[in-house]
Amino acid sequence: MNELIYKILLVILVLSMNVIRRYYQKRYKATHALTTRQKHQSREKLMQWLMFFSLAVPGIMWLFTDWLSFAQFDLPDSVRILGFVIGICSMLLFGYVHKILGDNWSPVLEIRPEHELVISGPYKWVRHPMYSAMLLWLVSFTLISANWLYACSISAGLAILFVVRIPDEEKLMLEEFGEQYKTYVKQAKRLIPFIY
């Protein structure tokens, strides 16, 4: 199959991801009241830039230049199409998680007024389903691009994000919800249902 088709499929997924995120960012700005507790503002900005450089920059290079062609590897068309299907699933999960969170969602690490502990929908199975969707992006984008350097870049960005952000989020939830959150931690895995 023509490589251009895979580039188009990747663009479709990236645009979908950005449409979902932009919609909820606009909603956040419209409904956002004064936060009761916002944590690590400078580190949050750093995380946003990290994700941009680990996902977007190599993605743009793969899409519009041949600079990453040395890192291509062979995959059957069926596997690359499967990557697109996984990508669709990840975008559906990404959108659903935003919807379930509603006004509890924030682009920064914070507790908002009247914040609720969400344990329904995908939160019944994992404590961080938005990050689970990002793991699916990794699989999807790797299979579609068939480029090990792009895969390594995404992996490095997500690993840093998960190592830094997840403990901070869980600490904040524990401070806010106490025993309720401790009970929830025992019921739901962190990222992958039934496994981790």
Backbone as CSV, one residue per row, in Angstrom:
resi,resn,N_x,N_y,N_z,CA_x,CA_y,CA_z,C_x,C_y,C_z
1,MET,0.852,-1.182,0.000,0.000,0.000,0.000,0.901,1.249,0.000
2,ASN,0.437,2.299,-0.592,1.190,3.546,-0.690,1.406,4.157,0.698
3,GLU,2.627,4.611,0.963,2.958,5.198,2.266,2.104,6.428,2.566
4,LEU,1.683,7.124,1.537,0.846,8.309,1.725,-0.445,7.958,2.458
5,ILE,-0.983,6.794,2.196,-2.226,6.369,2.865,-2.009,6.290,4.374
6,TYR,-0.865,5.752,4.794,-0.590,5.641,6.230,-0.394,7.014,6.850
7,LYS,0.181,7.908,6.096,0.356,9.273,6.589,-1.003,9.947,6.767
8,ILE,-1.906,9.712,5.831,-3.261,10.266,5.947,-3.974,9.677,7.160
9,LEU,-3.834,8.374,7.377,-4.478,7.730,8.527,-3.954,8.304,9.844
10,LEU,-2.648,8.529,9.899,-2.076,9.108,11.117,-2.580,10.529,11.338
11,VAL,-2.669,11.303,10.264,-3.191,12.672,10.380,-4.625,12.658,10.882
12,ILE,-5.439,11.729,10.398,-6.829,11.621,10.852,-6.876,11.408,12.368
13,LEU,-6.030,10.519,12.867,-6.013,10.249,14.311,-5.527,11.454,15.103
14,VAL,-4.469,12.085,14.628,-3.927,13.242,15.345,-4.938,14.392,15.359
15,LEU,-5.610,14.615,14.236,-6.644,15.660,14.198,-7.789,15.323,15.155
16,SER,-8.185,14.050,15.195,-9.252,13.628,16.114,-8.865,13.902,17.557
17,MET,-7.630,13.542,17.900,-7.127,13.768,19.255,-7.173,15.260,19.600
18,ASN,-6.749,16.084,18.660,-6.711,17.523,18.918,-8.100,18.145,18.976
19,VAL,-9.036,17.658,18.183,-10.412,18.165,18.238,-11.021,17.858,19.603
20,ILE,-10.831,16.631,20.067,-11.356,16.246,21.384,-10.756,17.129,22.471
21,ARG,-9.436,17.261,22.469,-8.770,18.022,23.523,-9.143,19.500,23.460
22,ARG,-9.213,20.080,22.273,-9.552,21.507,22.142,-10.968,21.785,22.647
23,TYR,-11.887,20.881,22.338,-13.264,21.061,22.802,-13.302,21.133,24.326
24,TYR,-12.632,20.207,24.987,-12.673,20.186,26.452,-11.822,21.282,27.073
25,GLN,-10.784,21.730,26.383,-10.030,22.876,26.887,-10.876,24.148,26.844
26,LYS,-11.646,24.323,25.775,-12.546,25.488,25.690,-13.608,25.409,26.778
27,ARG,-14.138,24.227,26.980,-15.143,24.039,28.034,-14.537,24.329,29.399
28,TYR,-13.318,23.875,29.609,-12.619,24.124,30.865,-12.481,25.624,31.115
29,LYS,-12.047,26.347,30.103,-11.873,27.793,30.256,-13.199,28.494,30.532
30,ALA,-14.281,28.005,29.930,-15.599,28.621,30.116,-16.183,28.343,31.495
31,THR,-15.885,27.173,32.065,-16.509,26.782,33.334,-15.570,26.897,34.515
32,HIS,-14.317,27.176,34.246,-13.304,27.138,35.292,-13.471,28.291,36.282
33,ALA,-13.611,27.915,37.526,-13.632,28.904,38.611,-12.264,28.872,39.278
34,LEU,-12.079,29.660,40.288,-10.815,29.691,41.011,-10.516,28.307,41.579
35,THR,-9.325,27.829,41.322,-8.967,26.505,41.825,-8.699,26.565,43.320
36,THR,-8.991,25.467,43.984,-8.686,25.402,45.402,-7.237,24.997,45.618
37,ARG,-6.699,24.210,44.699,-5.324,23.759,44.866,-4.767,23.339,43.521
38,GLN,-3.788,24.077,43.047,-3.105,23.717,41.804,-1.661,23.398,42.145
39,LYS,-1.147,22.329,41.581,0.182,21.839,41.949,1.163,21.940,40.777
40,HIS,2.389,22.232,41.102,3.508,22.093,40.179,3.273,22.792,38.836
41,GLN,2.937,24.079,38.856,2.601,24.784,37.621,3.736,24.762,36.605
42,SER,4.959,25.020,37.031,6.072,25.051,36.073,6.339,23.649,35.521
43,ARG,6.213,22.636,36.383,6.420,21.262,35.917,5.315,20.839,34.953
44,GLU,4.095,21.324,35.180,2.995,21.023,34.274,3.279,21.572,32.871
45,LYS,3.776,22.791,32.806,4.139,23.389,31.510,5.237,22.569,30.843
46,LEU,6.205,22.145,31.643,7.295,21.329,31.119,6.764,20.016,30.545
47,MET,5.797,19.397,31.224,5.198,18.158,30.738,4.486,18.373,29.403
48,GLN,3.801,19.499,29.270,3.114,19.803,28.011,4.115,19.936,26.871
49,TRP,5.220,20.622,27.116,6.248,20.771,26.088,6.901,19.426,25.775
50,LEU,7.120,18.625,26.798,7.699,17.304,26.595,6.829,16.474,25.661
51,MET,5.524,16.478,25.914,4.619,15.698,25.070,4.605,16.241,23.641
52,PHE,4.685,17.546,23.506,4.733,18.133,22.162,5.977,17.645,21.415
53,PHE,7.127,17.701,22.079,8.366,17.329,21.408,8.497,15.826,21.191
54,SER,7.889,15.023,22.044,8.016,13.573,21.856,6.988,13.008,20.877
55,LEU,5.809,13.633,20.776,4.785,13.158,19.845,4.764,13.971,18.556
56,ALA,4.656,15.276,18.674,4.403,16.120,17.503,5.631,16.295,16.613
57,VAL,6.766,16.602,17.203,7.940,16.913,16.374,8.354,15.718,15.514
58,PRO,8.561,14.524,16.107,8.918,13.402,15.232,7.766,13.006,14.297
59,GLY,6.535,13.211,14.756,5.388,12.927,13.890,5.381,13.816,12.657
60,ILE,5.652,15.096,12.862,5.723,16.040,11.738,6.879,15.666,10.817
61,MET,8.008,15.286,11.415,9.158,14.872,10.603,8.813,13.643,9.762
62,TRP,8.125,12.678,10.361,7.750,11.462,9.623,6.748,11.777,8.518
63,LEU,5.807,12.673,8.826,4.771,13.000,7.845,5.293,13.792,6.651
64,PHE,6.162,14.760,6.905,6.477,15.743,5.866,7.920,15.750,5.363
65,THR,8.759,14.894,5.933,10.142,14.824,5.450,10.536,13.350,5.330
66,ASP,11.720,13.105,4.812,12.245,11.735,4.799,13.384,11.572,5.811
67,TRP,13.484,12.494,6.758,14.562,12.493,7.730,14.553,11.255,8.626
68,LEU,13.382,10.669,8.847,13.304,9.488,9.714,13.235,8.187,8.919
69,SER,13.465,8.252,7.617,13.322,7.062,6.768,14.302,5.953,7.156
70,PHE,15.443,6.320,7.729,16.423,5.304,8.147,15.867,4.404,9.252
71,ALA,14.823,4.873,9.954,14.275,4.119,11.083,13.026,3.317,10.712
72,GLN,12.686,3.276,9.426,11.519,2.496,8.990,11.797,1.001,9.146
73,PHE,10.763,0.244,9.457,10.870,-1.215,9.463,9.664,-1.785,8.738
74,ASP,9.803,-2.992,8.255,8.738,-3.605,7.444,7.627,-4.157,8.320
75,LEU,6.409,-3.793,7.962,5.218,-4.371,8.579,4.219,-4.655,7.466
76,PRO,3.502,-5.757,7.573,2.465,-6.028,6.567,1.381,-4.949,6.613
77,ASP,0.743,-4.727,5.483,-0.336,-3.740,5.418,-1.424,-4.030,6.448
78,SER,-1.727,-5.303,6.652,-2.791,-5.669,7.596,-2.455,-5.203,9.016
79,VAL,-1.183,-5.278,9.390,-0.762,-4.850,10.731,-0.844,-3.331,10.840
80,ARG,-0.482,-2.635,9.783,-0.539,-1.173,9.814,-1.992,-0.690,9.853
81,ILE,-2.875,-1.386,9.157,-4.305,-1.054,9.223,-4.843,-1.363,10.613
82,LEU,-4.386,-2.464,11.203,-4.766,-2.775,12.585,-4.350,-1.634,13.507
83,GLY,-3.195,-1.046,13.239,-2.753,0.116,14.014,-3.756,1.255,13.943
84,PHE,-4.347,1.466,12.779,-5.358,2.512,12.632,-6.617,2.171,13.430
85,VAL,-7.015,0.911,13.407,-8.185,0.472,14.177,-7.935,0.677,15.673
86,ILE,-6.741,0.329,16.126,-6.377,0.570,17.533,-6.421,2.064,17.825
87,GLY,-5.971,2.863,16.867,-6.019,4.316,17.025,-7.430,4.843,17.172
88,ILE,-8.352,4.302,16.386,-9.762,4.708,16.505,-10.271,4.369,17.906
89,CYS,-9.951,3.168,18.376,-10.365,2.768,19.731,-9.772,3.710,20.779
90,SER,-8.512,4.093,20.590,-7.876,4.986,21.562,-8.547,6.358,21.572
91,MET,-8.939,6.847,20.403,-9.603,8.154,20.344,-11.002,8.091,20.960
92,LEU,-11.695,6.984,20.744,-13.012,6.814,21.377,-12.866,6.796,22.902
93,LEU,-11.867,6.069,23.392,-11.614,6.036,24.837,-11.222,7.419,25.339
94,PHE,-10.357,8.102,24.607,-9.904,9.439,24.981,-11.088,10.398,25.115
95,GLY,-11.991,10.378,24.140,-13.177,11.234,24.187,-14.119,10.837,25.315
96,TYR,-14.299,9.540,25.502,-15.209,9.054,26.535,-14.709,9.426,27.938
97,VAL,-13.407,9.328,28.141,-12.840,9.685,29.444,-13.073,11.164,29.730
98,HIS,-12.853,12.014,28.745,-13.135,13.442,28.935,-14.609,13.655,29.297
99,LYS,-15.481,12.960,28.580,-16.920,13.125,28.832,-17.290,12.668,30.242
100,ILE,-16.776,11.530,30.657,-17.072,10.999,31.997,-16.564,11.950,33.085
101,LEU,-15.382,12.522,32.861,-14.828,13.444,33.854,-15.632,14.739,33.939
102,GLY,-16.161,15.191,32.815,-16.934,16.432,32.819,-16.131,17.588,33.374
103,ASP,-16.717,18.320,34.316,-16.048,19.490,34.896,-14.919,19.128,35.856
104,ASN,-14.717,17.847,36.108,-13.581,17.423,36.918,-12.286,17.412,36.110
105,TRP,-12.417,17.422,34.771,-11.213,17.392,33.944,-10.520,18.747,33.952
106,SER,-9.205,18.680,33.979,-8.396,19.888,33.932,-7.123,19.590,33.153
107,PRO,-6.620,20.546,32.372,-5.369,20.319,31.660,-4.147,20.414,32.570
108,VAL,-4.363,20.864,33.800,-3.268,20.968,34.764,-3.626,20.155,36.001
109,LEU,-2.621,19.904,36.806,-2.818,19.126,38.028,-3.413,20.034,39.091
110,GLU,-4.699,19.841,39.372,-5.378,20.709,40.325,-6.610,20.019,40.885
111,ILE,-7.089,20.556,41.990,-8.393,20.189,42.542,-9.287,21.396,42.331
112,ARG,-10.410,21.169,41.653,-11.341,22.251,41.391,-12.405,22.300,42.487
113,PRO,-13.075,23.437,42.638,-14.179,23.491,43.604,-15.214,22.409,43.282
114,GLU,-15.729,21.781,44.292,-16.726,20.716,44.152,-16.208,19.545,43.320
115,HIS,-14.931,19.305,43.405,-14.311,18.195,42.678,-14.888,16.876,43.189
116,GLU,-15.136,15.962,42.282,-15.677,14.653,42.639,-14.685,13.566,42.259
117,LEU,-14.703,12.472,42.995,-13.906,11.309,42.638,-14.729,10.482,41.660
118,VAL,-14.261,10.389,40.425,-14.985,9.665,39.376,-14.508,8.220,39.378
119,ILE,-15.462,7.294,39.557,-15.113,5.871,39.573,-16.039,5.062,38.667
120,SER,-16.707,5.739,37.747,-17.610,5.048,36.823,-16.998,5.010,35.429
121,GLY,-17.695,4.351,34.513,-17.197,4.238,33.148,-15.857,3.519,33.147
122,PRO,-14.890,4.012,32.375,-13.582,3.345,32.332,-12.834,3.433,33.660
123,TYR,-13.231,4.378,34.516,-12.589,4.510,35.828,-12.935,3.341,36.747
124,LYS,-13.916,2.573,36.368,-14.241,1.379,37.139,-13.110,0.349,37.010
125,TRP,-12.400,0.388,35.894,-11.379,-0.617,35.599,-9.957,-0.122,35.850
126,VAL,-9.707,1.158,35.522,-8.367,1.715,35.728,-8.478,3.121,36.288
127,ARG,-7.472,3.519,37.065,-7.500,4.828,37.708,-7.097,5.957,36.754
128,HIS,-6.416,5.610,35.680,-5.921,6.634,34.740,-6.235,6.240,33.298
129,PRO,-7.516,6.136,32.942,-7.850,5.671,31.587,-7.414,6.629,30.478
130,MET,-7.238,7.906,30.795,-6.742,8.821,29.753,-5.322,8.421,29.370
131,TYR,-4.535,8.012,30.350,-3.178,7.549,30.058,-3.209,6.176,29.380
132,SER,-4.225,5.384,29.694,-4.395,4.111,28.984,-4.634,4.375,27.500
133,ALA,-5.434,5.401,27.206,-5.661,5.784,25.803,-4.348,6.203,25.157
134,MET,-3.497,6.874,25.906,-2.200,7.295,25.367,-1.294,6.096,25.084
135,LEU,-1.395,5.064,25.918,-0.644,3.836,25.624,-1.117,3.227,24.307
136,LEU,-2.416,3.291,24.075,-2.945,2.807,22.798,-2.450,3.671,21.638
137,TRP,-2.276,4.990,21.874,-1.688,5.844,20.825,-0.318,5.322,20.455
138,LEU,0.464,4.976,21.460,1.815,4.474,21.219,1.773,3.260,20.290
139,VAL,0.920,2.308,20.615,0.795,1.108,19.787,0.322,1.490,18.382
140,SER,-0.717,2.317,18.326,-1.293,2.718,17.049,-0.289,3.458,16.171
141,PHE,0.313,4.495,16.712,1.230,5.318,15.911,2.462,4.525,15.489
142,THR,2.908,3.592,16.335,4.050,2.750,15.983,3.700,1.847,14.811
143,LEU,2.541,1.215,14.869,2.143,0.302,13.789,1.874,1.052,12.488
144,ILE,1.218,2.190,12.577,0.914,2.950,11.359,2.191,3.480,10.714
145,SER,3.050,4.072,11.513,4.264,4.684,10.953,5.332,3.649,10.596
146,ALA,5.333,2.513,11.296,6.378,1.496,11.121,7.751,2.161,11.216
147,ASN,7.908,2.997,12.240,9.151,3.739,12.406,9.599,3.618,13.863
148,TRP,10.741,2.952,14.068,11.170,2.691,15.446,11.606,3.955,16.177
149,LEU,12.118,4.949,15.470,12.538,6.171,16.145,11.330,6.953,16.667
150,TYR,10.272,7.010,15.857,9.034,7.657,16.304,8.478,6.916,17.510
151,ALA,8.500,5.589,17.458,8.006,4.779,18.577,8.819,5.042,19.844
152,CYS,10.143,5.122,19.708,11.005,5.392,20.871,10.746,6.777,21.448
153,SER,10.524,7.743,20.572,10.260,9.108,21.028,8.953,9.174,21.822
154,ILE,7.902,8.566,21.286,6.617,8.542,21.998,6.775,7.803,23.322
155,SER,7.458,6.664,23.293,7.654,5.866,24.508,8.373,6.661,25.587
156,ALA,9.429,7.377,25.193,10.192,8.164,26.162,9.323,9.267,26.764
157,GLY,8.566,9.967,25.918,7.690,11.032,26.413,6.637,10.508,27.365
158,LEU,6.001,9.400,26.993,4.960,8.826,27.861,5.560,8.292,29.157
159,ALA,6.724,7.670,29.082,7.352,7.132,30.290,7.632,8.252,31.292
160,ILE,8.180,9.351,30.806,8.458,10.484,31.701,7.156,11.047,32.260
161,LEU,6.164,11.214,31.396,4.860,11.723,31.845,4.278,10.829,32.937
162,PHE,4.276,9.521,32.692,3.676,8.594,33.650,4.442,8.571,34.969
163,VAL,5.765,8.565,34.897,6.586,8.487,36.108,6.423,9.743,36.959
164,VAL,6.286,10.891,36.312,6.166,12.155,37.043,4.724,12.446,37.423
165,ARG,3.818,12.325,36.485,2.458,12.826,36.682,1.567,11.886,37.493
166,ILE,1.643,10.597,37.236,0.737,9.668,37.927,0.919,9.726,39.447
167,PRO,2.142,9.654,39.974,2.281,9.762,41.432,1.747,11.087,41.987
168,ASP,1.973,12.182,41.255,1.454,13.481,41.706,-0.074,13.487,41.729
169,GLU,-0.678,12.935,40.682,-2.150,12.879,40.634,-2.691,12.037,41.779
170,GLU,-2.067,10.892,42.002,-2.573,10.001,43.047,-2.383,10.614,44.437
171,LYS,-1.284,11.310,44.625,-1.067,11.991,45.906,-2.134,13.066,46.128
172,LEU,-2.443,13.820,45.092,-3.453,14.865,45.191,-4.840,14.271,45.484
173,MET,-5.160,13.174,44.810,-6.452,12.513,45.050,-6.530,11.959,46.477
174,LEU,-5.420,11.431,46.943,-5.386,10.900,48.308,-5.561,12.014,49.331
175,GLU,-4.927,13.152,49.090,-5.089,14.297,49.987,-6.530,14.789,50.007
176,GLU,-7.170,14.770,48.850,-8.532,15.311,48.738,-9.592,14.323,49.209
177,PHE,-9.425,13.036,48.870,-10.499,12.066,49.099,-10.188,11.009,50.155
178,GLY,-8.968,10.983,50.665,-8.608,10.126,51.786,-8.976,8.670,51.641
179,GLU,-9.745,8.161,52.594,-10.102,6.739,52.640,-10.881,6.298,51.401
180,GLN,-11.694,7.183,50.879,-12.461,6.860,49.670,-11.502,6.517,48.525
181,TYR,-10.428,7.295,48.406,-9.463,7.030,47.332,-8.650,5.767,47.628
182,LYS,-8.306,5.541,48.891,-7.580,4.320,49.264,-8.381,3.081,48.891
183,THR,-9.677,3.119,49.139,-10.552,2.005,48.772,-10.591,1.828,47.267
184,TYR,-10.691,2.936,46.553,-10.738,2.896,45.097,-9.448,2.306,44.512
185,VAL,-8.305,2.656,45.080,-7.010,2.133,44.611,-6.986,0.611,44.684
186,LYS,-7.631,0.045,45.697,-7.678,-1.412,45.842,-8.587,-2.057,44.808
187,GLN,-9.536,-1.298,44.268,-10.519,-1.852,43.333,-10.114,-1.733,41.871
188,ALA,-9.330,-0.706,41.514,-9.015,-0.442,40.109,-7.504,-0.449,39.894
189,LYS,-7.084,-1.049,38.799,-5.674,-1.045,38.437,-5.267,0.359,37.985
190,ARG,-3.986,0.571,37.794,-3.490,1.910,37.462,-3.718,2.260,35.986
191,LEU,-3.288,1.385,35.060,-3.339,1.722,33.631,-3.953,0.641,32.752
192,ILE,-3.718,-0.621,33.095,-4.167,-1.720,32.241,-5.097,-2.608,33.052
193,PRO,-6.359,-2.752,32.618,-7.319,-3.544,33.394,-6.792,-4.940,33.730
194,PHE,-6.980,-5.331,34.980,-6.631,-6.661,35.508,-5.122,-6.932,35.575
195,ILE,-4.289,-6.027,35.060,-2.850,-6.315,34.986,-2.029,-5.333,35.810
196,TYR,-2.138,-4.041,35.483,-1.303,-3.040,36.168,-2.074,-1.733,36.316
